[in-house]
Amino acid sequence: MSDKDGQLIVISGPSGVGKSTICRGVAARRKDVYVSISVTTRKKGEGEVNGKDYWFISREEFEHKVGEGAFLEYAEVFGNMYGTPRDKVEEALNAGKVVILEIDVQGGRQIKDEYPDAKMVFIFPPCQRSLAERIKSRGRDRKEEAEIRLDLADDEIAAAWRYYEYMVVNDDLEMAIKEVLDVITGEQKKR
């Protein structure tokens, strides 16, 4: 990316840690932020809006887009495909926006390979118990899925220490939002 281009921020963390809430909070405080909307093959959940929460497409269409190189990164998670649309991200970066990608660690590593200047932010829960409570209180996952998500959290946290420069603990939402804003402005120090 050149100096006139925007800034790429990758936000990752375990399921239920509050990534989406933090991203919305950052976007509400800065007019130059574009939060990327992922493409997925999973079924639309109750209350979700196509083009707002995710872009919902068929697996066949997703695989076609993979072949076209339409994604900056993609992965299969819990039997569903997720990807970041290349065209929308590049358009926002070229317009000088701060682009936030809310993606998993696997996707974050793919982004860092293509965009070495991307700032990598990992969101931690205050503790494992609070993460379990958050996942259960969302009511989105079956019991088995919730347990798998908790097991995967340990792997994601281990990977975070290897690949992410910035660490934010979400035990106070306003403070977590401020810390991500500080990463954007360069006021937050790398770990």
Secondary structure by P-SEA (a helix, b strand, c coil): ccccbbbbbbbbbcccccaaaaaaaaaaacccbbbbbbbbccccccccccccccccccaaaaaaaaaaccccbbbbcccbbbbbbaaaaaaaaaaccbbbbbccaaaaaaaaaacccbbbbbbbcccaaaaaaaaaaaccccaaaaaaaaaaaaaaaaaaaccccbbbbcccaaaaaaaaaaaaacccccc
